Amino acid sequence: MRGSAPDSPSRPGHRHLRRAAVPLAAAALLLPLFGAAPAQSAPDSSPDRLQSAFASASAEYHVPQSVLLAVSYLQSRWDYHGGAPSVSGGYGPMHLTDARTAIAATEHFADGTEDARGDSSRPALHPEAKVPADSALPARLKTLPQAAKLTGIPAAKLRTDPAANVSGGAALLAAAQQRLGEPLSADPADWYGAVARFSGADDTATAASYANDVYDVLHTGERRTTDAGQRVALAAEPGLAPDTAQLSRTGLRTVKDDGAECPKSVSCEWLPAAYAQFGDDDYGNHDLGDRPASQAIKYIVIHDTEGAWDGVLNLIQDPTYVSWNYTIRSTDGLIAQHVKAKDVAWHAGNWDVNARSIGIEHEGFLADPDAWFTEAMYRSSARLVKYLSARYGIPLDRQHILGHDNVPGPTASTISGMHTDPGPYWDWAHYFQLLGHPFKKTAGKQGGLVTIRPDYATNQPAYTGCATAGEPCAAHDSSEVRLYSDHDVNAPLIKDIGLGTTPTIDVNDVSSRVSTGQQYAVADHWGDWTAIWYLGQKAWFQNPAKQPTAVSAKGLVITPKEGLTSIPVYGRAYPEKSAYPAGVPAQSVVALPYTVPAGQKYVVGDEMPGEYYYSVTFTPDSHQVVRGNDLYYEIQYGHRVGFVRAADVTVENSAS
């Protein structure tokens, strides 16, 4: 059984689960549970109010302001998120968790049909998986009610008032310090244990990883303008040496090294995906392999879970469901590994990509921009990806670090059902900064390529369908840039013939948008507009000199060989029929409904052999990698990548 996409744990086989906005639209739903909430008003917008709130809370609860600022930065990067909760029910700059309230106001519905295994050698089956009922919430998901008790501030105000939220966080830190028997010291070095406890982790490794990240922020300092227009700054303290010995007095459990494949700089546990037989000789939820000895690992695929941590971890242990290699927790960045890198997880909806990739799920929701990805999760994920990159030789670029929304449908019939996570609100620019590979200008005006790089904080294209189909999404920072058929915002959007639908600005419609870090060949210029080759068409986007959404680059591109009017594009790089040995059914090499017309150019991501991993049995005795003579190039074709046969193209330098 190959199940369906891990991005939809509540209803598998769907592109994503949309999550309703909570604080305002769902306020009526919360009244029976929590009593009448006071009338809500927008927080004071004076640009220094939040900085002052940190100073006031520091003085009132005797927590060093720098510690309070650093903890808040790791939780939310000081953002307010309009008072909406994260996927783990965290509110405000301090990410105070109130999961019961968040869950009460959550509404899910779904669409899409992706088969996560993506291999036509076996029929797709989309089981109905049940997420466990919300009961016995762990302490890490109930810090806001605790803060309400400590401060006397109503829970509703802690959720919606940033200054009150900061006070709640300060009270929690002070209480943690006192429980450890430590004084309310003015020295930030004396707060390591309290910071570790604030994480909500129940083991020393996760708590220490979180605290180390907080002190890393203290060492380097930070400064930014938040999503609410607040100017916040934290001065660097490079010589600060925290009292890490406090960790032994926190009373947290110690997790033994159980063989999880993770860097030492993160907290990581082994929670194996189910591997079992059932039914009529069927099995799940992944395939055994011998990578990288048998087949190179080329990609890392970034997903979001479309569900909360505990429910998702129950699903990964269901052999009738699907699988992925790692899950990362929102609250503290804890990593759980489920499938060893040598084995093949069923996660990307494309068997060829699955066989050459590692899939990482992040606790979050695509269509809810304020079910936000925490800084702790971004940092933990970046460390994991750097580790995997070094271990398996995976380049740190957008041709190899893919979103699930960049994975192509393997066949024409699968295109419309492919998933679209992590979506336009995943901050690719920040993520690659954490990876140590920020997107930079690498060429002059004649480089021939552009790297998409809008300013995430000010780039806010309109989307619809976040909470209700067709309804506008709230304005929010985005990594993506919209494409038009002409240099005019009133021109039609770019159409994806593979989808066969009229393009829209729906949050799931990736037909006419490009994402930060992706590279394309320049086709034309017109004033403040740039055209690129995209899906076989000339696609235009706004790129004004004073506020650019892309920077110049250079590199290798493919173009059809001389004499060819066009060449086919494929969704998988499979070997030619003659390469298959007896006993292994030859897989069809069928082009997608896309072409590269003569004269167009597309950026080369990688060269790879035509390969097929034959794996249709529970035991690996018959498993083998079929490798042919055909070579392919991975190209950035549209929003998703594609593959072209090396025999069909000429490779050249974009600047030539």
Beta strands, then each sheet from edge to edge (+ up, - down):
strand 1: 16-17
strand 2: 90-91
strand 3: 96-97
strand 4: 110-111
strand 5: 222-225
strand 6: 231-234
strand 7: 268-270
strand 8: 276-278
strand 9: 282-284
strand 10: 286-287
strand 11: 299-304
strand 12: 326-328
strand 13: 335-337
strand 14: 344-345
strand 15: 357-362
strand 16: 401-403
strand 17: 449-452
strand 18: 480-482
strand 19: 513-515
strand 20: 519-526
strand 21: 529-534
strand 22: 537-542
strand 23: 550-553
strand 24: 556-560
strand 25: 566-568
strand 26: 595-597
strand 27: 602-614
strand 28: 624-636
strand 29: 641-645
strand 30: 649-653
sheet 1: 1+ 4-
sheet 2: 2+ 3-
sheet 3: 5+ 6-
sheet 4: 7+ 13+ 12- 15- 11- 16-
sheet 5: 8+ 9-
sheet 6: 10+ 14-
sheet 7: 22+ 21- 20+ 17- 23+
sheet 8: 18+ 19-
sheet 9: 29+ 28- 27+ 24- 30+
sheet 10: 25+ 26-
end
